[in-house]
């Protein structure tokens, strides 16, 4: 098959931009084509221009050029060609001060602006279209370009994360299979295994960039339990720690283990069946002997039962006589233990969770802030012995940030209007105990906005932990009203 193209190096001024570029509506001329490209790409034009200026054009990726109306038209590579023309003549971006200034700043660096470019030239647009389509239409059942997954990118960059190394190790040992791996979200595995408490539980250590897994059995149980679950279940260190402990307490097995159990069960059934047949065949011979043994056994059991009853009665009397002494001794021991406990530095408490319970919000900035607040509170719970009482102020400021973003996205004119509009409906979702907790801490419809402003303007007044948690309860429900998922 004869080639319908030729390879050639052209100067930039020999090539024109495609005024019918599929990236945008048709342009009337070259200046308009450049302007539309700048509008479409904005700062990305500067990023690409700088890379070309510092590193040159990608030698493995030629521009696809075709002949049309006596001109050499750039069919694939219009972004690169726009950058080259801007590097050659920055004033082409004079209508876009940020871009023009950015190009001039790039030209001050130590680099070279290419004035020639390697091309593959076709005789017509139709002849070039097949190759342009391959570059821009996705996988196309395998004939198009396939983008790397995040895992493949990490392998290329030699960034083998803890999650990736863990899954590779378990697959290598036959403890996980490819189907298991498909049901695991790599970033979720990374998040879970990066928590220090989880590393201790699973005996994970690291030397340079290589992780060592000291308990593959427990690691397998945790990852199998994580299959199909979202990042929410392990989003914070406390959640991750709880998740791992829960996984290790369950009887989780992979398919290999299940197969062994099935085989063992089948073997036991076969042995039982065989035993029953053997016993049946010898029943008649044993009946006579068995009768004598049964009678003897019955006599011994009766005597044993009578003896046990006598001993039990005697024991109860003995125990009754010594009960008061034991209770007195026990009471003294309990009091001593309590004294010892009271001397301990700090007793562990079951902290009230921030927002009262996990929220299920729509994806976006509000959901991201909510998760960050959870992480901040989780950090507080783990490190409160080393933190000052002022730390509560950080939490209150974060709660205000969440509400202000929610208010802005809800297009309410003021924070106070947003709160008062949704307060009553949100409060209905709280339990009786939670409503009481709000009342005790003076968190009401008319006071909530002021309490949130306290965090910014009165540092000491915002140190009230219970009041901050009470604020989080009602804010959590307000966010659920305005930003909760439809199926939440």
C-alpha positions in Angstrom: 0.0 0.0 0.0 1.5 3.3 -1.1 1.9 6.1 1.4 -0.5 9.0 1.0 1.6 11.4 3.0 5.1 12.7 3.3 7.3 13.8 6.3 8.7 17.3 6.1 10.0 20.1 8.3 8.2 23.4 7.8 8.7 26.9 9.2 6.0 28.3 11.4 5.0 31.0 8.9 4.4 28.3 6.2 1.5 26.8 8.3 -1.9 28.3 9.0 -4.3 27.5 11.9 -7.4 25.5 11.0 -10.2 28.0 10.9 -12.6 25.0 11.1 -11.0 23.6 14.2 -13.5 21.3 16.0 -12.5 22.8 19.3 -14.7 25.8 18.6 -17.1 27.4 16.1 -15.6 28.3 12.7 -13.4 31.5 12.7 -13.4 34.0 9.9 -9.6 34.6 9.8 -6.3 33.7 11.4 -6.4 36.5 14.0 -9.9 35.4 15.1 -8.7 31.8 15.3 -5.8 32.8 17.6 -8.2 34.9 19.8 -10.7 32.0 20.1 -7.9 29.6 21.0 -6.7 32.0 23.8 -10.2 32.4 25.1 -10.7 28.6 25.1 -7.4 27.6 26.7 -6.7 30.7 28.8 -3.7 30.1 31.1 -3.1 26.6 29.6 -1.6 28.4 26.6 1.0 29.9 28.9 1.8 26.5 30.5 2.2 24.8 27.0 4.2 27.8 25.7 6.6 27.6 28.6 7.1 23.9 28.2 7.8 24.3 24.5 10.2 27.2 25.1 12.2 25.3 27.8 12.1 21.8 26.4 11.2 22.0 22.7 8.5 20.3 20.8 7.6 16.7 21.4 9.8 14.9 18.8 7.5 11.8 18.8 4.4 13.8 17.9 4.4 15.6 14.5 1.9 18.1 13.4 -0.7 16.7 11.0 -0.9 19.1 8.0 -3.2 18.9 5.0 -3.4 20.9 1.8 -6.5 23.1 1.3 -7.1 26.1 -1.0 -3.4 26.4 -1.7 -2.4 26.5 2.0 -0.8 24.1 4.4 -3.4 23.8 7.2 -2.7 22.5 10.7 -5.2 19.6 11.1 -3.8 18.4 14.4 -1.6 20.6 16.6 -3.4 23.9 16.6 -2.6 24.6 20.3 1.1 24.0 19.7 1.1 26.2 16.6 -0.7 29.0 18.4 2.0 28.9 21.1 4.7 29.0 18.5 3.2 32.0 16.8 2.7 33.8 20.2 6.4 33.1 21.1 7.4 34.5 17.8 5.1 37.5 18.0 3.7 38.2 21.5 1.6 41.1 20.3 -0.8 38.6 18.7 -2.2 38.4 22.2 -2.5 42.2 22.6 -6.2 41.9 23.4 -5.4 39.6 26.3 -3.0 41.4 28.7 -2.4 38.5 31.0 -1.4 36.2 28.1 0.8 38.8 26.4 2.6 39.6 29.7 3.0 35.9 30.4 4.5 35.2 27.0 7.0 38.1 27.5 7.9 36.7 30.9 8.6 33.3 29.3 10.9 34.8 26.7 13.0 36.2 29.5 13.9 32.7 30.6 16.8 30.6 29.3 15.1 28.7 26.4 14.6 28.7 22.7 11.5 29.5 20.7 11.4 26.9 17.8 10.8 28.4 14.3 10.6 25.1 12.5 8.4 22.1 13.2 8.3 18.5 12.0 5.1 17.6 10.1 3.3 14.9 8.3 1.6 16.3 5.2 -1.5 14.9 3.5 -3.0 16.0 0.2 -6.4 16.7 1.6 -8.5 17.0 4.8 -10.2 13.7 4.1 -6.9 11.8 3.9 -5.7 13.4 7.2 -9.0 12.8 9.1 -8.4 9.1 9.9 -5.2 10.0 11.9 -6.7 13.1 13.5 -9.7 11.0 14.7 -7.3 8.4 16.2 -5.7 11.1 18.3 -8.9 12.7 19.6 -11.7 10.2 19.7 -10.7 8.1 22.7 -10.1 4.4 22.9 -12.3 3.4 19.9 -12.3 -0.3 20.9 -8.5 -0.3 21.1 -7.4 1.5 17.9 -7.3 4.9 19.6 -5.0 6.2 22.3 -5.7 4.8 25.7 -4.9 7.1 28.7 -3.1 5.7 31.7 -4.9 5.1 34.9 -3.6 6.7 38.0 -2.0 3.4 39.0 -0.2 3.2 35.6 1.0 6.8 36.0 2.4 6.0 39.4 4.3 3.0 38.0 5.7 5.2 35.2 6.8 7.9 37.7 8.1 5.1 40.0 5.8 6.4 42.7 4.7 3.1 44.2 2.2 4.2 46.9 1.5 2.0 50.0 -1.8 0.9 48.6 -0.3 -0.1 45.2 2.5 -2.0 46.9 0.1 -3.7 49.3 -2.2 -4.9 46.5 0.8 -6.0 44.3 2.2 -8.0 47.3 -1.1 -9.8 48.0 -1.7 -10.6 44.4 1.8 -12.0 44.1 1.1 -14.2 47.1 -2.2 -15.4 45.8 -4.2 -13.7 48.6 -6.0 -11.3 46.3 -7.1 -11.8 42.7 -7.7 -9.4 39.8 -11.4 -9.3 40.5 -10.7 -8.3 44.1 -8.4 -5.5 42.9 -11.1 -4.1 40.5 -13.5 -3.7 43.4 -10.9 -1.7 45.4 -10.4 2.0 45.0 -6.7 2.6 45.0 -6.9 6.1 46.5 -9.1 4.8 49.3 -6.6 2.0 50.0 -3.8 4.6 50.1 -5.7 6.8 52.5 -6.5 3.9 54.9 -3.0 2.4 54.9 -1.3 5.8 55.4 -2.8 6.4 58.8 -0.2 5.8 61.5 -2.5 3.9 63.8 -3.5 1.6 60.9 0.2 1.0 60.1 0.8 -0.1 63.7 -2.2 -2.4 63.6 -1.1 -4.1 60.4 2.6 -4.0 61.1 3.4 -1.8 58.0 6.9 -0.3 57.9 8.8 1.7 55.3 12.5 1.9 54.3 13.1 4.6 51.7 10.3 4.0 49.1 9.7 0.3 49.9 7.0 -0.8 52.2 7.1 -4.0 54.3 3.9 -5.8 55.4 4.4 -7.7 58.6 1.0 -9.4 58.7 -0.3 -10.4 55.3 -3.3 -12.3 56.7 -4.7 -9.3 58.5 -3.9 -7.0 55.5 -5.9 -9.4 53.3 -8.9 -9.3 55.6 -8.9 -5.5 55.7 -8.7 -5.1 51.9 -11.3 -7.7 51.3 -13.6 -5.9 53.7 -12.9 -2.6 51.9 -14.1 -4.0 48.6 -16.9 -1.8 47.1 -16.9 0.7 49.9 -16.5 4.4 49.5 -13.8 6.6 51.0 -16.3 8.0 53.6 -15.9 4.9 55.7 -12.2 5.5 56.2 -12.0 9.3 55.6 -10.5 10.2 59.0 -7.8 8.5 61.1 -10.5 7.6 63.7 -12.8 6.1 61.1 -9.8 4.2 59.5 -8.7 2.8 62.9 -12.3 1.7 63.7 -12.7 0.1 60.2 -9.6 -2.0 60.5 -10.5 -3.2 64.0 -14.0 -4.1 62.7 -12.5 -5.9 59.7 -10.1 -7.9 61.9 -13.0 -9.0 64.2 -15.0 -10.5 61.3 -14.6 -13.8 59.6 -13.6 -12.6 56.2 -12.1 -15.1 53.7 -11.0 -15.0 50.1 -12.1 -17.5 47.5 -9.1 -19.8 48.1 -9.9 -20.1 51.8 -13.6 -20.8 50.9 -12.5 -23.6 48.6 -10.5 -25.3 51.3 -13.5 -25.1 53.6 -15.8 -26.6 51.0 -13.3 -29.5 50.5 -12.9 -30.1 54.2 -16.7 -30.1 54.7 -17.1 -32.6 51.8 -14.4 -34.8 53.4 -16.2 -34.7 56.8 -19.5 -35.6 55.2 -18.0 -38.6 53.3 -16.3 -39.8 56.5 -19.5 -39.4 58.5 -21.5 -41.3 55.9 -18.9 -44.1 55.9 -19.0 -44.3 59.7 -22.7 -44.5 59.8 -22.7 -47.5 57.4 -20.0 -49.3 59.4 -22.0 -48.7 62.6 -25.2 -49.9 61.1 -23.6 -53.2 60.0 -22.4 -53.9 63.5 -25.4 -52.8 65.5 -26.9 -56.2 66.1 -23.7 -57.6 67.4 -23.2 -54.7 69.8 -26.8 -54.4 71.2 -26.4 -57.1 73.8 -23.2 -55.8 75.1 -24.5 -52.2 74.9 -27.5 -53.0 77.1 -25.2 -54.1 80.0 -23.0 -51.0 79.6 -26.1 -48.8 79.5 -27.4 -50.2 82.8 -24.0 -49.9 84.4 -23.7 -46.3 83.1 -27.2 -45.4 84.3 -26.4 -46.6 87.9 -23.1 -44.6 88.0 -24.9 -41.5 86.7 -27.6 -41.8 89.4 -25.0 -42.1 92.1 -23.0 -39.3 90.7 -26.1 -37.1 90.5 -26.9 -37.7 94.1 -23.4 -37.1 95.2 -23.3 -33.8 93.3 -26.5 -32.6 94.9 -25.2 -33.3 98.4 -22.0 -31.5 97.6 -23.8 -28.6 96.1 -26.0 -28.1 99.2 -23.0 -28.3 101.4 -21.1 -25.8 99.2 -23.9 -23.3 99.2 -23.9 -23.3 103.0 -20.2 -22.8 103.1 -20.4 -20.0 100.6 -23.2 -18.3 102.4 -21.1 -18.2 105.6 -18.2 -16.5 103.9 -20.2 -14.1 101.7 -20.0 -11.1 104.1 -16.2 -11.5 104.4 -15.8 -11.6 100.6 -18.0 -8.6 100.0 -16.2 -6.6 102.6 -12.8 -7.5 101.0 -14.1 -6.8 97.5 -15.5 -3.4 98.6 -12.1 -2.3 99.9 -10.3 -3.5 96.8 -12.8 -1.6 94.6 -12.3 1.6 96.6 -8.5 1.2 96.3 -8.9 0.7 92.5 -11.1 3.8 92.2 -8.5 5.8 94.1 -5.8 4.6 91.7 -8.0 5.5 88.7 -8.7 9.0 90.1 -4.9 9.6 90.1 -4.6 8.9 86.4 -3.8 11.8 84.2 -6.8 11.6 81.9 -9.6 9.1 81.5 -10.8 8.2 78.0 -14.1 9.5 77.0 -16.5 8.8 74.3 -16.4 12.2 72.5 -19.5 13.6 70.8 -19.0 13.3 67.1 -18.8 16.5 65.1 -22.1 17.2 63.3 -23.6 14.4 65.4 -23.4 11.8 62.7 -21.8 11.4 59.2 -23.4 13.7 56.6 -24.1 12.6 53.0 -23.7 15.7 50.9 -23.5 16.4 47.2 -20.0 16.6 45.8 -18.4 20.0 45.8 -16.8 22.7 47.9 -19.2 22.4 50.8 -18.7 18.6 51.0 -15.0 19.1 50.9 -15.0 21.6 53.7 -17.3 19.2 55.7 -14.7 16.4 55.4 -11.9 18.7 56.3 -13.8 19.7 59.5 -14.2 16.0 60.3 -10.4 15.6 59.9 -9.7 18.6 62.1 -12.0 17.3 64.9 -10.4 13.9 64.5 -7.0 15.5 65.0 -8.3 17.3 68.1 -9.6 14.0 69.6 -6.3 12.3 69.1 -4.1 15.1 70.3 -6.2 17.2 72.7 -3.8 16.6 75.6 -1.2 18.6 73.7 -3.5 21.3 72.3 -4.6 24.5 74.0 -8.3 25.4 74.7 -8.1 27.9 71.9 -8.2 25.0 69.4 -12.0 25.0 69.6 -11.9 28.4 67.9 -10.4 26.8 64.8 -13.3 24.4 64.6 -15.8 27.2 65.0 -14.2 29.3 62.2 -14.3 26.2 60.0 -18.0 25.7 60.7 -18.6 29.3 59.7 -16.6 28.7 56.5 -18.8 25.7 55.6 -22.0 27.7 56.2 -20.8 30.7 54.2 -19.9 28.6 51.2 -23.3 26.8 51.4 -25.0 30.2 51.7 -23.2 31.5 48.6 -24.1 28.4 46.6 -27.7 28.7 47.7 -27.7 32.3 46.4 -29.0 33.7 49.6 -28.2 37.4 50.1 -26.9 37.1 53.7 -25.7 34.4 56.0 -28.4 35.3 58.6 -31.2 34.8 56.0 -29.8 31.5 54.9 -29.6 30.2 58.5 -33.1 31.4 59.5 -34.6 30.0 56.3 -33.4 26.5 57.0 -33.1 26.4 60.8 -36.6 25.1 61.7 -36.6 22.3 59.1 -33.0 21.3 60.1 -34.0 21.2 63.9 -36.8 18.8 63.2 -34.2 16.2 62.1 -32.5 16.3 65.5 -33.3 13.9 68.3 -34.8 15.0 71.5 -31.5 14.8 73.3 -29.8 16.8 70.6 -32.4 19.5 70.8 -31.9 19.7 74.5 -28.1 20.0 73.9 -28.8 23.0 71.7 -31.0 24.7 74.3 -28.5 24.1 77.1 -25.8 25.8 75.0 -28.1 28.7 73.8 -27.9 27.7 70.1 -31.1 29.1 68.7 -32.4 30.5 65.3 -31.8 34.1 66.4 -28.4 33.5 68.0 -26.6 31.1 65.6 -25.3 33.8 63.2 -23.9 35.7 66.1 -22.3 32.6 67.6 -20.5 32.0 64.3 -19.2 35.5 64.2 -17.9 35.1 67.7 -15.3 32.8 66.3 -13.8 35.5 64.2 -14.2 38.5 66.6 -13.9 37.1 70.1 -11.2 34.5 70.4 -11.7 33.6 74.0 -15.5 33.4 73.8 -15.3 30.7 71.1 -13.4 28.3 73.4 -16.7 26.7 74.6 -16.4 23.1 73.4 -19.9 22.0 74.1 -21.4 25.1 72.4 -19.2 24.5 69.3 -20.4 20.9 69.1 -24.0 22.1 69.5 -23.5 24.5 66.7 -22.1 21.7 64.5 -25.3 19.6 65.2 -27.6 22.2 63.7 -25.2 23.2 60.9 -24.9 19.6 59.9 -28.6 19.4 59.4 -28.8 22.8 57.6 -26.2 21.6 55.2 -28.2 18.4 54.7 -31.3 20.4 53.9 -29.6 22.5 51.2 -26.7 20.3 50.0 -27.7 16.7 50.9 -27.8 14.1 48.2 -31.3 13.4 46.9 -31.1 9.7 48.1 -29.7 10.7 51.5 
